[in-house]
């Protein structure tokens, strides 16, 4: 993971912290996320719900 936001909002509007952090290695499904290219680097933008697991 390159970067994360401060969290997601729940139904009441409260910010809930994410379980992942920059530097984590993750597993995700083949069709998860949105592909973007920034400064020539291919990246994926995805929701935390699309993450299957965190490696080590």
Secondary structure, 3 states (H helix, E strand, C coil): CCCCCCCEECCCCCEECCCCCCCCEEEECCCCCEEEEECCEEEEECCHHHEEEEEC
